[in-house]
Amino acid sequence: MDRHFLITVSDQKSALYGARFIGDFFPDKTHIKSTLFYSASQARLPGEKEQSPESIILQQNQKKELQAKGQEALKHAGAILMEKGFLKENVIYQSHTPVFSKVADIIQEGEKGAYDAVVLGRSGICMLEEAFEESVTAKLFEEKAAFPLWLCNTSEGVGKDVLLYLDGSPASFQMADHVGFILADSKEHCIDLLAPESVFLEPSLMDQYIQNLSRNNLDINRVRTQLPVSSNPAQQILKLTEKKAYASVALGRTGSQSNNLLSRLFKGPVCSVLFKEMKHASLWLCG
């Protein structure tokens, strides 16, 4: 079965981490489809309340420049995927003029397109940080995301295995299902499970996780367990990713009542810490 990703594209050629991660992570690209999505910045002239004919012309010129930048960025990202073995017919190019904000439009496209995940590179992550004061974005992020989100930290060669953190939340069950689906046909990847002792010692919970992982015929022999987590799971995960070059850390966005927008986006202290401090592995989020 095909896996289809929405990969956001930046006009910073050195920071196309999302495209590079997808290209490096999947050895076999036969059934991997990617939509490269570029959302241009709005062309604005600061300080002008009423538009003069000159300002309209200047905005039009700026818009053309932004569109040209977008086409060049898409072309460059496509070349990266081609170099890494993607089939030409499996790469779709989409340039978009923002309706609300870049982040809000990415979310809207992610929901509309029924992608298996939305992939952001480091520049996209910075864009999320910068967007926290935007009311539309804040409102969207307070709602349940309809798609998994992959945040890619580096353009260096990635590892192969995935560290899956299971905390017993509904979102973590969604993530187990997502990981099982994504990796079912990728036999090169193994999955390490990390969970609180209360989850490890509850057979019904672990059985449900295993069922979710194997729902798409993933070989359960590729699933391994780590020790139960300490009282500080985020720091333990960070230490594990320093010892071993995991490709990704996968977890659910668990509930939080925090008024901080960063905490509401990631809906839990573990997600928030990993987002800010994890340097190399990508971060996969569900729920």
PyMOL commands that set and color helices and strands:
alter all, ss='L'
color gray80, all
select helices_A, chain A and resi 13-15+17-25+53-83+88-90+102-112+122-133+135-142+170-183+197-200+203-214+220-222+233-243+261-266+269-277
alter helices_A, ss='H'
color red, helices_A
select strands_A, chain A and resi 3-8+32-39+91-96+117-120+149-151+162-165+191-194+223-225+248-252+282-286
alter strands_A, ss='S'
color yellow, strands_A
deselect
rebuild
show_as cartoon
